[in-house]
Each structure stands twice: as C-alpha cells, then as structure tokens.
Amino acid sequence: MLRLVATLAKRRVSCSSRLFATTCMSRTNDTILDKERRRQQAQDDIHEELTEHSRKEEEEDVAPINERLDPTTMPDLYPDFDADTVETDDSWYVDPAFTPQIPLWQRRMQEQVVPHDATLFDLCRVVVESSAKVDVLDVGDRCDWTSRMIVVETKSSRHMHALTEDLLKAIKERNRAKGIEVTINVDGRESDDWVVVDLGSFVVHLMTPEAHQTYDLVKLWTTTIRAPTDEE
C-alpha cells in the first residue's frame, strides 16, 4: 500500500514538473516572439525614416529653377547639350526699343554742347548750370587770391560728386583740344557736402543744399562790410 502511494506521489510530482516546465517554455516562447516582433517593427521604422530622409535630401539637391545653371551660357559644363533642340521663352525679355529713365541733370549734361573755343570760365559755368543752381560772384575787390567765384548748389552729395567729375572732364577735354595745360586744384573729394575746384583766376564751389544753406557763401561775399569809424 505504501509503495502504491509513493508511486502515485512520484507520478503526480512528475506531472506537475512537466506542466510547470511546459508553462515556462510557453511563456519563454511568447517573450521571444514578442521581442522579435518589436525588433522587426523597429527595423521597419528605421528603414522608413531612412527612406524619407533620402527622399528629402534628393528634393533639396534640386535647385530652384531660378538658381539652376543655364547650359546655353555655360557650354563647357554641358558638352552633350544641344541648344538647337531647346525651346526658349523670350517673351519676358526687355524690349530693345525701351529707353531707361535717365535723371534730368544727366540728360541735360548729355544734350549740352560746350564749344571748345569758349573761355575756361564760360565753360565751367555752362557745365554746372546745366543741372544745378548757380551764383556767380565778383570778389576781386575783397579777395586777394581769386577774382570770381561760381557757387553751385547741387541736389545731393552724389549729384555733387558726379557734377564735379563732369566739370573736370570738360576742362581736360578743352585743354587737350587747345593743347594747353591748366593747373586744377581740387579740394574736398572725400567730403560729403563741399568740393572746391580752384582754377586760379576763379574758384568753383560745389555744395549740397545743407552746406549751401549753412555756409551761405553768397551772402558772405556780397554783404557790404561797414568801415569802422573813428569813435569805434
């Protein structure tokens, strides 16, 4: 009887061990399968991200149409390019008959014809009067280093420098045509409001509106100076 009980007990323990082992193995298999599924999902996500990243890089590598190189203007970079097979849209081209807008003072300078036989003073006066306000002062009776002044009120600092260059160019062309040399002293080329062209017998002052109003050379050289009395 005792042997039978012992045998039954051993069998029961054996069955329980087998059942426990089977349960553990099943759980282990489920864990392994779950890990495998998650690993596969992670690989799929990484592959999808890499694909999307590559696609974006390819899109970024393609320059906008207005930034792409034109094979027609750089044939050395495109030896196989045949320009005759490409239809170009030239409807946006500027009309060749179109005349760009030129400032009024530049148009007047271009239209101004200065005779080379004119005196140097007359030439300078004609050049500056073509695009600026001019005052001519006779200062011979109160100035010992020049006899006349041409005071020019330009429209801006840029206009002042451009008119100065036009004046110097006209003087040099006249001198070249006559075969003579005249000393030209220019002071204030780096200035933003006042340039002086000293030609000896007369001086040309080119000034911006602000400088013209501040220094007021016209009033300075035309105001009568009252002689001091004996009482003073």
Secondary structure, DSSP 4 states (H G I P E B T S, - for coil): -HHHHHHHHHHHHHHHHHHHHHHHHHHHHHHHHHHHHHHHHHHHHHHHHHHHHHHHHHHHHS--GGGS--TTT-GGG-TT--GGGPPP--TTSPPTT------HHHHHHHH----TTS-HHHHHHHHHHTTSEEEEEE-TTT-SS-SEEEEEE-SSHHHHHHHHHHHHHHHHHHHHHHT-----EEE-TT-SSEEEEE-SSEEEEEE-HHHHHHH-HHHHHHSPPPPPPS--
